[in-house]
Amino acid sequence: MESSAQVLEIHLISAQGLKHHTKNYSIAWVDPSTKLRTRIDRTGGENPTWNDKFLFKVSPNFLSGETSAVSVAIYAAGIIRDKLIGTVRILISTFLHSSPSSPMISPAFAAFLIRSPSGEFFGTLNVGATVLNAFTGFQALNKASAIGYHELAGENLAGKHRSANKSKATVRDVPESIPSDSLVHQSETSDSLIDQSFTDVSLKQKVRKKKKKFWINLRQLHAICISPQI
């Protein structure tokens, strides 16, 4: 990683009021060529919780730029095609601040209004952000400009079995330039939100059970085939 590069951590926490949409997920990006996706929330309904964190390699100029932003698009997962629910554009200059006594940027949390495809505002997206030291061991960012915490841990998102063509089609629906959205509430106290860690244990257990059942059935079939005919 370049010595001047810094790591911007974006924490997509949750959303409220997604207008009767369920099974929601969100996509975040700094550079449109590299978009990262949260897991699908299957239980929260209109008020999904993702609690996913993403790391973006950025320059000091990006962090100090007045128009620098992180874009977020929220989708409802569908059987044939996913539906774009709304977008949020987070201006870094109004979100992250450094104090006069210290050049370090303090972690911040805020709620942003979500803009629908028709331009109307509805619901809120809860986001956290901070800037990390580029030399704290994020070796994966030497080869990529952005990566999620779950990819760093070697985990697969629950929705990765979905068609690649379908995912690409939905991402292209997102406008590359999203208008800046209204900041509803901001808190610079990191203790105001609880940092939880979710793992998709149930999915892994289901996969193991299916594999075990497959091998049992295969052994039974093999035994029938080689048994002597009476």
N, C-alpha and C positions, 0 to 999 in steps of 0.2 A: 504494500500500500504506500502511496506517495506520502512523504513526510508532512506535507501541508494538508493532507486530507483529514477530514473529521467524520465521525459516525453519528448520524442523526437517527435516534430511536423513536419510532412512532408506535404507540400502543393503542390499538383499536379495541376499546373496552366493550361498549354496548350501544344499543340504540333504543329509542322509545317511539311509539306511535307510528308504526309502519303501515297503517291503513289496511288491515285485514290480510296482510301478506305473511306467510309462514315459510319456514325452511330458508332463512336468509343468510347471505354471506356478503362480504365486502371485498373490494379490490383497492389497493393503494399504490401510488407511484409518484416518483419525482421526475423520472425520465419516462415518457410514454413507451419506450422500447423495452422497459423492464417493469412489469406490473406484478405485484404480489397479492395472493389471495388468502383470506382467512378460512377457517373451517366453517362448515354449514351448521348453523344453530337449528336443531330439530325440535327443541322443546320450548323455547321462549316465545314462539308465535310472533305477535306484533312488537314484542320487546326482547329482541335477541341479545344474547351475551356471547361474545367471541373471546375476549381477553387474549388476543394474539398480538405479538410484538414483531415489528419489522425493523431491519437495520438498513440504512441508506448511506452509501459513501458520498459525501458532499464536500465542496470546497468552502473555505472561509468566506469567499465572496458570495456564495449562495446563502449562507447563514446571515450575512449582513445586508443582503439585498432587500429592497423594499417590496419588490414584486415576487420574490421567491415563494413558492408554495408547494404543498403536498396535496395531491388530488385523491379523492376517495369516491368510489362508486358502489352503491348498494344494490344487490340483486335478490330476487326471489327465485329459488331453484325450481325449474319446471321439468316436466317429463320429456318434452321435445326441445324446448328452447327456454332459456332463463330470461326473466323479465327485469329490465332496469327499473328500479323503484325511485332512485334519486341520487344526487351527487352532492359532494361538499368540497370546497376548495379552501384549504387552510393556509392563510398567509403566515409565514414564519415570523415576520417582523412584528406582528400583533399578538403572537402566541408565546414565543420564547423571548425572554429578556435577560440581560446581564446587569448586575447591580453596579453602581458607581465604585464601590469599594473592592469589587472583585470582577475580573474578566470572565469568570466561569458563568455559564448559563445554568440557571436553576431549573429543575424539573417543573413542568406545568401540566395542569389538567383543565380541560374546558369542555363545554357543551356547545355544539354548532347546529344551527338549523339546517335541515335537509331540503334541497331544492329538487322538485319533481321535474320530469322531462318537459312538462308544460310551462315551467317557470315559477310555479307556486311553491311557497315554503310550507313544510309540515314536519312534525316530529323532530327529534334531536339525535345527534351522534356524539357520544362521549369519547373523548380522545385524550391521551397523555403523550407527552413528548419530552425528550431531553437530549443533550449532546454528550456523547461518550468520548473518552480519550481514544484516539485511533490506534494507540499502541497497547491496548489491553488484551490482545490475543485473538482478534477476529481475522484469522488467516484466510477464511473463506472469501473475504472482501478483496483479497489480492487478485482474484480471478473474476469476480462479479461485482456489479455496482450496487446490488441490493440482495438481501436474503432474509428469510424469516427465522425466528428462533427454533421452530420445529424442524426446519431443514438442517439447521446447525446441529440439532440433537439426533439427526438421522431418522426422524419420523416422517410418515407419509400422511398427507391430508386425507380425511375421510372421503372426499369427493374426487380423488384422483383417478378413480376408475371410470369417470365420465369421459365421453368422447372428446378428444383433443380438438377436433373440428368445431364441436359445439362451443367449447370454451373460447376459442379464437373468435368465433362469430359474435359472441356476446360482448367480448372485450372491445371489438371494433365499434360497437354501438355507443360507447362512451365518447363524448366529445373530448378532443385533446385539450381544448381550452375551456375550463369550467369557471364561471363567474365566482368571485370571492363571496363567501357566505357569512351571514351574521353570527357574531360570537354571542351566545346566550349567557353563559356563565363561565368564569375562569377562576381556578384556585391554584395557587403556587405551592400549596402544602401537599407534599407527596403522601403524608399520612392520612389524607382525607379519603383516599381510596385504597382498598385492600388489593394487593397484588397476589392473585391466585394462579395456580397452575392446573390446567385441565389436560388429561390424557385420554385418548379414546380407547380405554381398556376393553369395553364391551365389544367393539369391532374386532379387536385382536382375538378375543376369546371365541367369537363366532367363526372366524377364519380357521382357528385351530380345531374346533369341533367339526367343521365341514371336511377338513383334511383327514381327520381321524376316521370319520364315517366313510369317506371315500376308500381309504385303504382297507377297512373292515369289509366293505362290500366287494372290493376287488379280490381279497383273499377267499371269501365265500364262493365267488364265481369261479375262481381258479380251482378250488376244491371240488366243485361240481363237475368241472370239465375233465379233471383227471381221474375221477372216481370210476371204477369198473362198471360197465353196463350189465344189468341183471337180465 
